[in-house]
Amino acid sequence: MIIANQPTYDAWKRKYGSMAEPDVKRLQELEKENTRLRRLLAERDVKIDVMKEFIEKSLRRERAAWPCGIGADCHRCHAGLILVCA
């Protein structure tokens, strides 16, 4: 037998009062799975942010290497038509 204080018992009764035992167990499993999936989603979002930051830094470095500072988007510098774009 599990002994719980009155507020804990009342909270359990509100949440699970009308549910059968298998339903309660299934709900708890689903809540646990939901927590796991939310954590995975948060980790994925962090990885995406890191990749975006890396790409932005890489593009800044690439643009700085071209005379005009525009980078691969400047067709005049890359074609050798002018030395520095305005």
N, C-alpha and C positions, 0 to 999 in steps of 0.2 A: 504494500500500500504506500502510495506517495502522499506525503503530508505537505501542504502548501498553506501560506498565509491567506487570509480572507481576500485581500485585493488581487492577489495572483489567481486565486480560484475564480473570483468574479470575472476577471479578464478572460480566462480560459472559457468560462461558461458563455460569455457574450460571443466569443469568437467561434467556439466549436459546439455550443449547446444543442443545436438541432441536427448535428451531423452524426452519422454512424461512425464507428471506429475505423473501418477501412477508408472512409472518406477523409477523416482527419489525417490518417497516415499519408494518403495520397496528396492532400493539400500541403502537408509538411515537406514531402518529397519535391513537389512542384516549386515551393518557395525556396528550397535549397538549390534546385536547378536554376531558378531565376537569378538567385544571387551569384551563382557561378558564371552564368552567361553575362550578367552585367559587369562582372570583374573582367571577363575576357574582352568585352566591348571597350571598356575603359583602357585596357592595355593596348588594344588595337589602335584606339584613337591617339594614344601617346606615340606609338610607332609612326603613325601617319604624320603627326606634327613634327617629329624628328626628321622624317624624310623630306617634308616640305621645307624645313629650315635648311637642311643640307643642300637641297636643290637651289634655293634662293641664294645661298652663299656661293655655290658653284657658279651660278649665272653672273653674280656680281664680279667674281674673279675673272670670268671669261670676258665680260664686257670691258673690264679695266685693261685687259691685255691688248685691245684694239685701239688704234690711234684716236678714233673719234669718241671712244667710251660707250658707243651704242652697242657694239658687238655684232653678233650674227645677223641682226635685223637691218644693218646698214649695208646695202648692196653697193654703194659707191666706193666705200673703202675697200671692200673685199674684191671688187673688180679691178682695183688698182687705178681707178680713174682720178682719184684725188688722194692727197696724203692725210688730210684731216678734214672731217666733216664739220659743218657748222650747224 
